[in-house]
Amino acid sequence: FWSPQYKYSVMKGVIRTVVGYSGGQEKNPTYPDIKDSTESILIEYNPDIISYEDILVEWSRMHAPVGKGKTQYRSAIFYVDEEQKRIAE
């Protein structure tokens, strides 16, 4: 997730990116021992400069789904409200 983090971080309007793990039930995942979690990126942005949709367009350019069994690389889009959910769908 380091490459996508960098690509988002240089987009005009992106304030900050934070990488981590989400979606797993097991506690304290780490890069060498990700357990059942998925690599994730939190993107904080200024909606007056860049839209959620613009971020999703960039996500679709970088997105490369992988086969079954790689929970580390599952694809997921998170949203904070119904408008973002509508856009993501």
C-alpha positions in Angstrom: 0.0 0.0 0.0 3.0 2.3 -0.1 2.7 3.1 -3.8 -1.0 4.1 -3.6 -0.3 6.1 -0.5 2.3 8.2 -2.3 0.1 8.6 -5.4 -2.8 9.9 -3.3 -0.6 12.1 -1.1 0.6 14.1 -4.1 -2.9 14.8 -5.5 -3.9 18.4 -5.2 -6.4 18.8 -2.4 -5.3 15.7 -0.4 -4.3 16.8 3.0 -3.0 13.6 4.5 -2.9 9.8 3.9 -2.5 7.2 6.6 -1.9 3.5 6.0 -3.0 0.7 8.2 -5.1 -2.4 8.4 -8.8 -2.9 8.5 -11.5 -5.5 8.3 -9.9 -8.2 10.4 -11.1 -9.9 13.6 -7.6 -10.7 14.9 -5.9 -8.0 16.9 -2.6 -6.2 16.2 -1.9 -7.0 12.5 1.6 -6.0 11.3 3.1 -6.0 7.8 4.9 -9.3 8.4 1.8 -10.8 10.1 -1.2 -9.2 8.6 -3.5 -12.0 9.9 -7.0 -11.7 8.5 -6.9 -7.9 7.8 -6.6 -5.9 4.6 -4.1 -3.1 3.8 -6.0 0.2 3.9 -5.4 3.9 3.2 -7.2 6.7 5.0 -7.4 9.7 2.7 -8.1 13.1 4.3 -8.9 15.7 1.7 -10.3 19.2 1.1 -13.7 18.8 -0.8 -13.4 22.4 -2.0 -10.3 21.3 -4.0 -10.8 17.6 -4.9 -14.0 15.5 -4.8 -14.6 12.1 -3.5 -15.4 11.1 -7.0 -12.0 12.3 -8.2 -10.4 10.1 -5.6 -12.4 7.1 -6.7 -11.4 7.8 -10.3 -7.7 7.6 -9.2 -8.5 4.4 -7.2 -10.0 2.8 -10.4 -6.8 3.6 -12.3 -4.6 2.0 -9.6 -7.0 -0.9 -8.8 -5.7 -4.3 -9.7 -7.9 -7.0 -8.1 -6.2 -10.3 -7.2 -7.5 -13.8 -6.9 -9.0 -15.6 -3.9 -7.0 -16.2 -0.8 -5.2 -12.9 -0.6 -7.1 -11.1 2.1 -4.2 -8.6 2.4 -5.1 -7.2 -1.0 -8.9 -7.4 -0.9 -10.6 -4.4 -2.6 -12.9 -2.2 -0.5 -14.2 1.4 -0.8 -15.2 3.1 2.4 -17.5 6.1 2.7 -18.8 8.3 5.5 -22.3 9.2 4.3 -25.0 8.2 1.9 -23.8 10.6 -0.8 -20.4 9.0 -0.9 -22.0 5.6 -0.9 -24.1 6.6 -3.9 -21.0 7.8 -5.7 -19.0 4.7 -4.9 -21.7 2.4 -6.1 
